[in-house]
C-alpha cells in the first residue's frame, strides 16, 4: 500500500472535523513517543518509513485506541 498525505488527512478529517486543527496537528511538535517532540509533518517527510509511522498512529486513534 502506498500511503500519501491525503490518506492521513482523510482520517484526521473524520477525527478532528476542522481544517485548521488538522493543520496545527501536522505542524505542532508532538511529545508522543512516536514523534519524539518532532512535528508529525517532519516525521512523515524525513524519517525512514515516516509516512507509515504517521498513518499507523492516526489509524490507531481513528479506531479508538488512545493508548
C-alpha positions in Angstrom: 0.0 0.0 0.0 1.3 3.4 -0.9 0.5 5.9 1.8 0.1 9.5 0.8 -0.6 12.5 3.0 -4.2 12.8 1.7 -4.9 9.3 3.2 -3.8 10.6 6.6 -5.7 13.8 6.1 -8.9 11.9 5.4 -8.6 10.1 8.7 -7.8 13.3 10.5 -10.8 15.0 9.0 -13.1 12.3 10.4 -11.4 12.6 13.8 -10.9 16.4 14.1 -13.5 17.9 11.8 -11.6 21.2 11.3 -9.0 22.0 8.7 -7.2 24.5 11.0 -6.9 21.9 13.7 -5.6 19.4 11.2 -3.0 22.0 10.0 -2.0 22.6 13.6 -1.7 18.8 14.2 0.6 18.4 11.3 2.7 21.4 12.2 3.0 21.4 16.0 5.6 19.5 18.0 4.1 16.3 19.4 5.5 14.9 22.6 4.1 11.4 22.0 6.8 8.8 21.9 6.2 8.1 18.2 7.2 11.6 17.3 9.8 12.4 19.9 9.0 16.1 20.0 9.0 16.5 16.2 6.0 17.6 14.2 4.1 14.8 12.5 4.9 16.5 9.2 8.6 16.3 9.9 8.3 12.6 10.8 6.2 12.0 7.7 8.7 13.7 5.4 12.1 12.9 6.9 12.1 9.7 8.9 12.5 6.3 7.3 9.0 4.9 6.8 7.7 8.2 8.3 4.6 8.1 6.2 3.7 4.6 7.6 4.6 5.7 11.2 2.2 8.7 10.9 -0.5 6.7 9.1 -0.4 3.9 11.7 -0.5 6.4 14.6 -3.6 8.2 13.1 -5.3 5.0 12.2 -4.9 3.6 15.7 -6.6 6.7 17.1 -9.2 6.7 14.4 -10.1 3.1 15.6 -10.4 4.4 19.1 -7.2 3.1 20.6 -5.7 6.1 22.5 -3.1 4.1 24.4 
